[in-house]
Amino acid sequence: MLKYIFSIALLAISILGNAQEKDTTAISYPERYGLRVGVDLHRLSKSFYEKEYKGLEIIGDYRLTQRFYLAGELGNEDKTVDDDRLNFTTNGTYFKAGFDFNSFENWLDMENMIYVGMRYGVSSFSQTLNSYKIYEPNNFYGENIVISGVKYNGLTASWIEIIGGVKAELFSNLYLGFSLRLNYLVSNKKPSNFDNLYIPGFNRTYDGKFGTGLNYTLSYFIPIYKKNKSHSKSEKL
């Protein structure tokens, strides 16, 4: 009897050992590395339905490693703001550069992203003070509108952005994305008697250093090369 029990135990250990060996066998499959370029649909569509705004932003990222991407945006904005006290037009260009970190674990050949990132942005722009209101006690309405037309050139600003977003593949190599951004002004060259209430690429300043932004992107991936990634059979595919 002991002989049979010992034989059965050896057989069970052998089966378990083989099963474990199969589970931990590593396989490899190619991951694509390359450049993804596209446009910000938010700014592009806003140019059609908001008559006081014109803007275009080109976006891009390049995959450096399995998780990290170099990323940046290049754009131009022309926006007229009509506040309670003044009316002004901002026009200029901006550039942002930084990185994205993909926290999403893709299955095999999937290339979607749930990411966090950072950008450093710089902008060169002009401000035109179209008109403003001044208080006049002798005026029946208590204020008077002054037409100005003064233009301030050579203005600059720089800022840091913290980003969170997603990118999902709709069709082969075509991606739809969305991101939210929290901005902090690092430098801000202002006219002597006028504040930069709107900065291209940064958005509204709200009389402070913080700002927010968002974008909806449509981009196309251009594969350049492939690199094999090891994957264990015991991991979920």
C-alpha positions as CSV (number, residue, x, y, z in Angstrom):
1,M,0.0,0.0,0.0
2,L,2.8,2.4,0.9
3,K,4.4,1.7,-2.4
4,Y,1.3,2.7,-4.3
5,I,0.8,5.9,-2.3
6,F,4.4,6.9,-2.9
7,S,4.1,6.3,-6.6
8,I,0.9,8.4,-6.8
9,A,2.6,11.2,-4.9
10,L,5.5,11.2,-7.3
11,L,3.1,11.3,-10.3
12,A,1.2,14.3,-8.8
13,I,4.4,16.2,-8.1
14,S,5.6,15.6,-11.6
15,I,2.3,16.8,-13.1
16,L,2.3,20.0,-11.0
17,G,5.9,20.7,-11.9
18,N,5.1,20.4,-15.6
19,A,2.1,22.7,-15.3
20,Q,4.1,25.3,-13.4
21,E,6.8,25.2,-16.0
22,K,4.3,25.8,-18.7
23,D,2.7,28.7,-16.8
24,T,5.9,30.5,-16.4
25,T,7.2,30.0,-19.9
26,A,7.9,33.4,-21.4
27,I,6.8,34.4,-24.9
28,S,7.8,37.5,-26.8
29,Y,5.9,39.7,-29.3
30,P,6.9,42.9,-31.1
31,E,5.9,46.3,-29.8
32,R,5.8,49.2,-32.2
33,Y,7.8,52.4,-31.6
34,G,7.3,55.6,-33.7
35,L,5.8,59.0,-34.1
36,R,2.2,60.0,-33.5
37,V,1.0,63.4,-35.0
38,G,-2.4,65.1,-35.0
39,V,-4.5,68.1,-34.2
40,D,-6.5,69.5,-31.3
41,L,-10.2,69.1,-32.3
42,H,-11.2,71.5,-29.5
43,R,-9.4,74.5,-30.8
44,L,-10.2,73.6,-34.4
45,S,-13.9,73.3,-33.9
46,K,-14.0,76.4,-31.6
47,S,-12.7,78.4,-34.5
48,F,-16.0,77.6,-36.4
49,Y,-18.6,78.2,-33.7
50,E,-17.0,81.1,-31.8
51,K,-16.6,84.2,-34.0
52,E,-14.2,85.9,-31.6
53,Y,-11.7,83.0,-31.7
54,K,-9.3,81.5,-34.2
55,G,-6.9,78.7,-33.2
56,L,-5.0,75.7,-34.4
57,E,-2.8,73.3,-32.4
58,I,-0.6,70.5,-33.8
59,I,0.2,67.7,-31.3
60,G,2.8,64.9,-31.4
61,D,4.5,62.3,-29.3
62,Y,7.4,59.8,-29.8
63,R,7.7,56.6,-27.9
64,L,11.0,56.3,-26.2
65,T,10.5,53.2,-24.0
66,Q,7.6,50.9,-23.2
67,R,6.1,53.5,-20.8
68,F,7.7,56.9,-21.6
69,Y,6.9,59.2,-24.5
70,L,8.4,62.5,-25.6
71,A,5.5,64.9,-26.3
72,G,4.8,68.4,-27.4
73,E,2.3,70.9,-28.9
74,L,2.7,73.8,-31.4
75,G,-0.1,76.3,-31.9
76,N,-1.5,79.7,-32.7
77,E,-4.4,81.6,-31.1
78,D,-6.3,84.8,-31.9
79,K,-8.9,85.7,-29.4
80,T,-11.0,88.7,-28.5
81,V,-12.3,89.0,-25.0
82,D,-15.1,91.4,-24.0
83,D,-15.1,91.8,-20.2
84,D,-17.2,94.2,-18.1
85,R,-14.5,96.8,-18.1
86,L,-12.5,96.3,-21.2
87,N,-12.3,94.7,-24.7
88,F,-9.0,93.3,-25.9
89,T,-7.5,91.0,-28.6
90,T,-4.7,88.5,-28.0
91,N,-2.7,87.1,-30.9
92,G,0.3,84.8,-30.7
93,T,2.0,81.5,-31.0
94,Y,3.2,78.9,-28.4
95,F,5.2,75.8,-28.1
96,K,5.1,73.1,-25.3
97,A,7.6,70.2,-24.8
98,G,7.7,67.5,-22.2
99,F,6.8,63.8,-21.6
100,D,4.0,61.4,-21.0
101,F,4.0,58.3,-18.8
102,N,1.6,55.5,-19.8
103,S,0.1,53.7,-16.8
104,F,-2.1,51.4,-18.8
105,E,-1.1,47.7,-19.2
106,N,-2.0,46.9,-22.8
107,W,-2.8,43.4,-24.0
108,L,-0.4,42.1,-26.6
109,D,-0.5,44.4,-29.6
110,M,-2.8,47.1,-28.1
111,E,-1.3,50.6,-27.9
112,N,-3.8,52.6,-25.8
113,M,-2.8,55.1,-23.1
114,I,-4.0,56.3,-19.7
115,Y,-1.3,58.7,-18.9
116,V,0.1,61.5,-16.8
117,G,2.6,64.0,-18.0
118,M,4.3,67.4,-17.8
119,R,5.0,70.2,-20.2
120,Y,7.0,73.4,-20.2
121,G,5.3,76.0,-22.4
122,V,6.5,79.3,-23.9
123,S,4.4,81.8,-25.8
124,S,5.2,85.0,-27.8
125,F,2.2,87.3,-28.4
126,S,0.7,90.7,-28.7
127,Q,-2.2,92.4,-26.9
128,T,-4.5,95.0,-28.5
129,L,-6.6,97.1,-26.1
130,N,-9.7,97.8,-28.2
131,S,-11.7,99.7,-25.7
132,Y,-12.2,100.2,-22.0
133,K,-14.7,101.8,-19.6
134,I,-13.8,104.6,-17.1
135,Y,-16.0,105.9,-14.3
136,E,-17.2,109.5,-14.7
137,P,-19.3,110.9,-11.8
138,N,-20.7,113.7,-14.1
139,N,-22.0,111.2,-16.6
140,F,-25.6,110.2,-16.2
141,Y,-24.7,106.5,-16.7
142,G,-21.7,106.8,-14.4
143,E,-19.2,105.5,-17.0
144,N,-17.8,106.2,-20.4
145,I,-16.4,103.9,-23.1
146,V,-13.0,104.9,-24.4
147,I,-11.9,103.6,-27.8
148,S,-8.2,102.8,-27.6
149,G,-6.7,100.6,-30.3
150,V,-3.3,100.6,-28.5
151,K,-1.2,97.5,-29.4
152,Y,1.5,96.0,-27.2
153,N,4.0,93.8,-29.0
154,G,6.9,91.6,-27.9
155,L,5.1,90.0,-24.9
156,T,6.2,86.6,-23.6
157,A,5.2,84.1,-21.0
158,S,6.3,80.6,-19.8
159,W,4.6,78.0,-17.7
160,I,4.5,74.4,-16.4
161,E,1.6,72.1,-17.1
162,I,0.6,68.9,-15.2
163,I,-1.5,66.6,-17.5
164,G,-3.8,63.7,-17.2
165,G,-5.4,62.0,-20.2
166,V,-6.3,59.0,-22.4
167,K,-5.7,57.9,-26.0
168,A,-7.6,55.1,-27.6
169,E,-7.2,53.5,-31.0
170,L,-10.3,53.9,-33.1
171,F,-9.1,52.2,-36.3
172,S,-5.7,51.0,-37.4
173,N,-3.1,53.7,-36.3
174,L,-5.8,56.3,-35.8
175,Y,-6.2,57.6,-32.2
176,L,-8.8,59.7,-30.3
177,G,-7.6,61.4,-27.2
178,F,-8.6,63.7,-24.3
179,S,-6.6,65.5,-21.7
180,L,-7.0,67.9,-18.7
181,R,-4.3,70.4,-17.8
182,L,-3.4,72.4,-14.7
183,N,-1.0,75.3,-15.6
184,Y,1.3,77.4,-13.4
185,L,2.9,80.6,-14.7
186,V,6.7,80.8,-14.4
187,S,7.3,84.1,-16.2
188,N,5.0,86.8,-17.6
189,K,6.1,89.9,-19.5
190,K,3.3,92.4,-19.2
191,P,2.7,95.9,-20.6
192,S,3.4,98.7,-18.2
193,N,-0.3,99.6,-17.8
194,F,-2.2,96.5,-19.0
195,D,-2.3,92.9,-17.6
196,N,-2.1,89.8,-19.7
197,L,-5.5,88.4,-19.0
198,Y,-5.3,85.8,-21.8
199,I,-2.1,84.0,-23.0
200,P,-2.0,81.8,-26.1
201,G,-1.5,78.2,-25.0
202,F,-2.1,79.0,-21.4
203,N,-5.7,80.4,-21.6
204,R,-7.2,82.8,-19.0
205,T,-4.9,84.0,-16.2
206,Y,-7.7,85.2,-13.9
207,D,-5.3,87.7,-12.3
208,G,-3.1,85.0,-10.9
209,K,-0.5,82.3,-11.7
210,F,-2.8,79.3,-12.2
211,G,-4.8,78.3,-15.3
212,T,-6.6,75.3,-16.7
213,G,-6.9,73.8,-20.2
214,L,-8.1,70.8,-22.1
215,N,-7.9,69.3,-25.5
216,Y,-9.6,66.7,-27.7
217,T,-7.1,65.2,-30.2
218,L,-7.2,63.1,-33.3
219,S,-3.8,61.7,-34.3
220,Y,-2.2,59.2,-36.6
221,F,0.6,56.8,-35.6
222,I,3.6,56.4,-37.9
223,P,5.5,53.2,-36.9
224,I,9.3,53.4,-37.3
225,Y,10.7,50.2,-35.7
226,K,9.7,47.3,-33.5
227,K,11.1,45.9,-30.3
228,N,10.3,42.5,-28.7
229,K,8.6,42.4,-25.3
230,S,8.8,39.3,-23.1
231,H,5.5,38.2,-21.6
232,S,4.8,35.3,-19.3
233,K,2.0,32.8,-20.1
234,S,1.0,33.0,-16.5
235,E,0.1,36.7,-16.9
236,K,-3.3,37.8,-18.0
237,L,-3.4,38.4,-21.8
